[in-house]
Amino acid sequence: MEIFKALNEYYRDERKTIALAVLCLTLNTALGLVYPQLLRYLIDVVIGENRYGQVPFLALFVIVLISVKALFGFLYGHIGGRAGNRVALRLRNALYRKLQNLSFTFYDRSKTGDLMSKLTADLEQFRHFVAWEFGHFINFCSCIILGSLFMITINWQLTLIAMVTMPVIGFMAVRFQDRIHPAFRSIREALSRMTSAAQENISGVRTVKSFGRESFEVEKFSERNRLYQDKNIETAYIWSRYFPAMEMTANLSLVILMGAGGYLALHKMLTIGELVAFFGMIGFIIGPLWSLGYHINVYTQTKAAAERLVDLLQQYEHIRNKPDALAVPEDGFRGHVRFEEVSFSYDGVHQVLNGLNLDAPPGHIVGMLGGTGSGKTTAVLLLIRAYSVKTGLLTIDGKKLEDYRLEQLRERMAVVFQETFLFSATIWDNIAYGLNEATMEQIIAAAKLAQAHDFITELPAGYDTVVGERGLGLSGGQKQRIAIARALIRKPRILILDDATSAVDMETEHEIQMGLRTLRGTTVFIIAHRISSLQHADEILVLEEGTTVQRGTHAELLGKPGPYRETYRIQYADYLDDQQAEAKGGLYDESTEARRDQASPA
Ligand SMILES: Nc1ncnc2c1ncn2[C@@H]1O[C@H](COP(=O)(O)OP(=O)(O)OP(=O)(O)O)[C@@H](O)[C@H]1O
């Protein structure tokens, strides 16, 4: 029950409504108990005592009864359903809000499928319980209690016999549920394996086709499809074994009761009407008894789902605002970034950054070069406060990051990550995402700055083009330019481009960089593997395994031996060879000139 209490705030306001719904269902059930009594009256009094004149009244009474019963049934469905949906609405919003507040650390550890299933399947289970199952469980209890009481009023000896046979049916129902529940679970698992194979195949269709692995994929899918079929057959087998057995047990108990009832009727200890009414009551109890296992199961499943929901709702928020966090001033915020001896480790064991020092005054362009895994992305993730700095000092305008209100701080920044993510929406919407209520002029200006305007206007639907899931339908470089426009529209104080132009051709990249120079006062961080992306930076840091091994301007770094010059030499080998050849009066042709135009550091 503790776990349900933890979700109290979401159903607290609905408690009275849920109680009303349960009351309607119980009244609906209680009215059902009147039928056997009516039968008894019909047989013993109307027929037994030849009072046929009462038949029309009895019929009218039955019509009223079924109408009132139906009304209570409707009220239960209506009130319970609405309450359940209101609870689900609150819970869904709370879960979604929580997901927005959870940090990168949480997402590093979470699986998308798992989170989606909490938001959908677990929540649906809880909604279903609140809307229906809780009422049905109470109704199950009232059926058994009220039914037994009515049976006792008819004949206590027969009731006693029934009480001996009924638990056998209940026991079998629980056993059946014990077997069928794991079987259903294995069906769900097999289904999820089958759908994930299909989903991966659709998402990775380009890889599958380009590797010519269609038949492998078909084989993989049919194997999982076969497993799904097998699980369904196993379940059908359990069903086919248990159901007749349960039915037989129930019918056997009816035979015993029939024998005993017949004996009592023959010896005038029971009227025929009472016997018929008694059997009506038995039917009233047997039905719910068969579902005993189901109710237990639903309860345990809902408890497990509620545990998972509470687990998510109570997740620790690693990054949150201090109570006295400062508002980030609209105008006064300059974006002067300082890293002082900043070290960082994700797991507390492996050091990813070792004593990073950096001073980037407003308007400065900082370049970062380094091999894969050297810590470049980590450094800028610390700057957007994706993770907290534990060793060293990271300040903006002289204040620690955690002194500012997080959402306002991030509003003054813009990041373009290595992996471009575009929403399934129009290009307008994708660029406007960076700003609340962006105007058309602002969108176009940002697109022009990101060198995206020309290709967008050449698309048949222009800015109205709906980009597919993850930006499908656009080239890598086009996607990157839309992502850059999305960042630039914010006119951020701090702009971070994490390998954001890797898929853009050099000429366009050069134009984007020229555009960046027009951003007055914006502190820019550029992470790149290409020297051409960094050469205009005011300071370039070369990182190796989290340590800054070189720093300086492009010209300074070229003048010193070290990894920067080495990278330059590798990337411009052709150009340098051509230069040497030219100096020696060697071959010179048009292709050499074309190559130099492409490669030459501007
Ligand atoms: N979320 C994470 N959890 C644990 N370790 C991480 C995480 N992100 C990165 N790392 C590790 O930290 C190290 C630095 O990664 P980082 O992404 O900062 O490198 P990078 O220089 O940006 O590399 P690349 O140029 O390939 O993007 C790597 O060893 C990486 O495996």
Ligand as a Chemical Component Dictionary entry (heavy atoms), coordinates in Angstrom:
data_LIG
# 
_chem_comp.id                   LIG 
_chem_comp.type                 NON-POLYMER 
_chem_comp.pdbx_formal_charge   0 
_chem_comp.three_letter_code    LIG 
# 
loop_
_chem_comp_atom.comp_id 
_chem_comp_atom.atom_id 
_chem_comp_atom.alt_atom_id 
_chem_comp_atom.type_symbol 
_chem_comp_atom.charge 
_chem_comp_atom.model_Cartn_x 
_chem_comp_atom.model_Cartn_y 
_chem_comp_atom.model_Cartn_z 
_chem_comp_atom.pdbx_ordinal 
LIG N1  N1  N 0 28.189 10.331 -20.530 1  
LIG C1  C1  C 0 29.374 9.755  -20.362 2  
LIG N2  N2  N 0 29.553 8.854  -19.386 3  
LIG C2  C2  C 0 30.764 8.272  -19.196 4  
LIG N3  N3  N 0 31.855 8.542  -19.948 5  
LIG C3  C3  C 0 31.722 9.432  -20.932 6  
LIG C4  C4  C 0 30.485 10.082 -21.198 7  
LIG N4  N4  N 0 30.654 10.921 -22.237 8  
LIG C5  C5  C 0 31.928 10.803 -22.618 9  
LIG N5  N5  N 0 32.582 9.908  -21.847 10 
LIG C6  C6  C 0 33.998 9.539  -21.926 11 
LIG O1  O1  O 0 34.760 10.704 -21.674 12 
LIG C7  C7  C 0 35.862 10.780 -22.537 13 
LIG C8  C8  C 0 35.847 12.128 -23.257 14 
LIG O2  O2  O 0 34.727 12.164 -24.109 15 
LIG P1  P1  P 0 34.345 13.467 -24.940 16 
LIG O3  O3  O 0 33.036 13.205 -25.596 17 
LIG O4  O4  O 0 34.464 14.656 -24.083 18 
LIG O5  O5  O 0 35.517 13.460 -26.021 19 
LIG P2  P2  P 0 35.695 14.329 -27.321 20 
LIG O6  O6  O 0 37.049 14.909 -27.260 21 
LIG O7  O7  O 0 34.556 15.283 -27.488 22 
LIG O8  O8  O 0 35.625 13.207 -28.425 23 
LIG P3  P3  P 0 35.051 13.287 -29.934 24 
LIG O9  O9  O 0 35.968 14.153 -30.707 25 
LIG O10 O10 O 0 35.086 11.870 -30.398 26 
LIG O11 O11 O 0 33.669 13.826 -29.835 27 
LIG C9  C9  C 0 35.771 9.583  -23.467 28 
LIG O12 O12 O 0 36.670 8.604  -22.961 29 
LIG C10 C10 C 0 34.360 9.100  -23.339 30 
LIG O13 O13 O 0 34.289 7.708  -23.450 31 
# 
loop_
_chem_comp_bond.comp_id 
_chem_comp_bond.atom_id_1 
_chem_comp_bond.atom_id_2 
_chem_comp_bond.value_order 
_chem_comp_bond.pdbx_ordinal 
LIG N1  C1  SING 1  
LIG C1  N2  SING 2  
LIG C1  C4  DOUB 3  
LIG N2  C2  DOUB 4  
LIG C2  N3  SING 5  
LIG N3  C3  DOUB 6  
LIG C3  C4  SING 7  
LIG C3  N5  SING 8  
LIG C4  N4  SING 9  
LIG N4  C5  DOUB 10 
LIG C5  N5  SING 11 
LIG N5  C6  SING 12 
LIG C6  O1  SING 13 
LIG C6  C10 SING 14 
LIG O1  C7  SING 15 
LIG C7  C8  SING 16 
LIG C7  C9  SING 17 
LIG C8  O2  SING 18 
LIG O2  P1  SING 19 
LIG P1  O3  DOUB 20 
LIG P1  O4  SING 21 
LIG P1  O5  SING 22 
LIG O5  P2  SING 23 
LIG P2  O6  DOUB 24 
LIG P2  O7  SING 25 
LIG P2  O8  SING 26 
LIG O8  P3  SING 27 
LIG P3  O9  DOUB 28 
LIG P3  O10 SING 29 
LIG P3  O11 SING 30 
LIG C9  O12 SING 31 
LIG C9  C10 SING 32 
LIG C10 O13 SING 33 
# 
